[in-house]
Amino acid sequence: MWDKTTDNLWVPDKYLKTGTDDFVQGLPRCDTDGVSAGGGGGDDSGSASNLRTPFDCGQSWTAKTYSKHRPKNAVDFQAPNAHGKNVRSSAPGKVTKVANRGNRSYGRYIVIDHGSGVTTLYAHLSAQSVSVGQRVKTGTIIGKVGNTGGSTGPHLHYEQKKNGTPVRVKLNGVAIKYYGATGIKSSTGC
């Protein structure tokens, strides 16, 4: 069974039982990686509706968007003393890219495929702690915030894509403001 949380997300609540201590055969399981709570069904951004803030529980960040940002729908997350803070996977998935462009562009970055055409990209990292092909869960530490590539200060450059096209970011069920700043508190792993 599914339960709607106060932040408008659907999460597994209870499983339908048949009078035994086992799951009903043929019903989808919602407690395993790769099965996303809530799916991407009524989300107008085109990305999965269950993507979480990519930071430790309780941390406050400012999500900034710019009309001249490339790609246009990317978000730069900034916070005091951001350098070296954990970066976590926004949802379960498979790591498809771990790269380093040196002092250009994204610098150190990671791409995760979450299924159904949804991917996330995390850039300007100071460290990467996953490898290509690795499966991750929501909240898995994948790297550390940095100032690599074309960055002018420590922050996390973050993108959500649907079928390869950058879409407007939605985290914890909340749409990030375009164009401006959105304060967001991470609930990942709480």
ABEGO torsion letter per residue (X at the ends): XBBBBAAGBBBBABBBBAGBABBBBGBBBAABBGBBBGEABABAAGBBAABBBABBBGBBBBBBBBAABOBAABBBBBBBGABGBBBBBABBEBBABBBBAEABEAEBBBBBBAEGGBBBBBBGBABBABBBGBBBBBGBBABBBBABEABAEBBBBBBBBBGGBBBBBBBGGBBBBOBEBBBBBBABGX
